[in-house]
Amino acid sequence: MIRITPAIAIDEKAIVENFVRASGPGGQNVNKVATAVQLRFDPAISGLPNDVQTRLRALAGRRLTQQGDVLITAQRFRTQERNRQAALDSLTLLIQRAAEPPVPRVATRPTAAAKRRRLQSKAHRARIKQTRSAAADDE
């Protein structure tokens, strides 16, 4: 189990790592060694609560596959281990963000002064446009 927050841990079986060749720094080593990491995370079998899974899928954006997996690619570093740790850190951060419940929106109403300012602004714009059209009628 990988601890994400004090209350949330994910099952390691939900994570699959593939190592592929990376682009970028490394010289000839790039052509020989698979240093980039593709981390595939399946939220359905991870043991995450349903509300966290839903928020995770929304936060994942284009990293979410059609099968519902979260796909994270890390190729910033020259070594497999550092890329592996970077991918895991990225996943952990994403799940931590998903674990925070959204702040509920509190419905508010505009103040009387705000309504008055809005209506004055509208009236002012209407007067400006009215003078433009009056000038066009005279021609």
N, C-alpha and C positions, 0 to 999 in steps of 0.2 A: 504494500500500500504506500502511495506517495501522499504525504500530508500537504494539503493546499492551504487550509485555514485550520484553526483549532477544531472546528466542527465538521470540516469536509476533508475526505481523503478519497483518492481515486485508485482503482484497481490497476496494477501494472499490466494486466492482460489486455486492457483496453488500448494500449499503446503499441504500435508496430513501427519499427525503424527500418528504413532502407537507406543504404549508402550508395550515392551516385557520384559521378565525376562533376566537379565544380568548375565554373568559369571564374575568371578573376586571377588574383595573385597566386604565385606558386611556381612559376617557370615551367620547366619540363615535368615537374612533379604533377601538374594538373592533368597531363595526358596519361599518367601511370596509376595514380592512386585515387580511389573514390573517397573524397573527403567530405563532400556535401551530404547533409542528412535530410531525408524526407520523413518527418514524423507524422504518422497517421493515428488519430485519436477517435475512438468510437464512443460518443457520450452515452449511447443506449446501454452499453454493458459496463460502464465505468462505476456505477453506484452513486452517481450524482442525483440529487433531488430533481424532480420534474421541472420545477420553476427555474432552477439553475440551468438545466439543459436547454430550456426554451430561450433564456437570455443569452446563453453561450452560442446557440445557433444564430441568433440575431447579431451578436457582436462579431462572429467569425466572418461574416460577409462573404467575400469571394474565396476565402479559404475553406469554405464549406463545399464538400463534394455532393454530387447528386445522390450518393448512397447515404448521406447524412454524417459523414466523417469530417473531422477537422484536419486539414492537411497543412502542416507547417514545414517550410523549407529553410534550412540554415546553411549558408555557404560562405559566411563572412571570414572565417578563420581558415588557416592552412591545415589544421589537424582535425581528425575525426572527433576526438574527444571534446575539443572546445566547441565545435559545431553541434555536437550532440547535446552538450550542456546548454548552449544557446537556444536550441530548439525546445528543450525541456523547460527552460526559464520562460520562454515566450508563451508556451502552453500554460504554465503555472500562472503567469500574469493574466492571461486571458480568462482563465477560470476564476481567479480572484476577483476580477472585474465583474464577471457574471454572477458571482456569489453575493454581491452587494445588491440588495433590493432597491428598485428605483424610488426616489423620493416622490410621494404622491402629490399630484398637482392640487393646489388649493384655488378654487374658483374665486375670482375677485371681480368687483364691479368698478367701473370708472367713477372717479369723484365728480361732484357737480362742477368744480372748476375745470376739470379736464373736458367734460362735455361742452361747457361754455366755450373753451378755447377751440375745440374741434369745430363747433358750429360757426364761430367767428372766422376761422380760417377758411371754411367752405364758402361763407358769404363773401369774404374778400376775393377769393378766386373767381367766384361767380361774377362779381362786379368787374374784375379785370377782363374776363371773357366777354361780358356784356358790352364793355366799351370797344372792344375789338370788333365785334359784329356790327355795332352801330356805325363805326367808321366804314365798314365794307358796304353798308346799305346806301350811304351817301353818294357813292361813286356811280 
